[in-house]
Amino acid sequence: DVAYLLGYLTGDGCLTGSGVTIATGVEANHRRLSGWLAERFPTLVRHEYFHTRSWYVTLSHPELLNDPSRGNRKTRFHDWLERLGMKSKATGKRVPAAIASGSAEVRAAFLAGLFDSDGCLATNSRGVGVAFVTTASPGLLQDLRRLMQLE
């Protein structure tokens, strides 16, 4: 569940600044993700809204870190994402090292979250399955190539 969430956040998450926001696009996808989050991560606080043409959900956690050396007002959730290297702009996104070195099950869950948010699985005209991921990050693309070659 955590690896899937990290994959989803890597794909459609905005992790800059003090917030964590996921753009979910259409309402059906938004409702499915929001329900999944409520079931799997009940302590995360969710704020859901529609703006212009997409649905969004912001995530936070009420438990503050209370560590002046790492930011007094920072939540444990935000600190955890920062320590994983996920608090970056789109062009700097990477596969977290904990995912890359994880089991095949963990890597698959991460990829499932990423493909659910920013990917496309389809069949070409010859009946061959193809997969696409959209990213602005050359480093993420490189990491994904490596991740999908692991057994």
Disulfide bonds with the S-S distance in Angstrom:
none
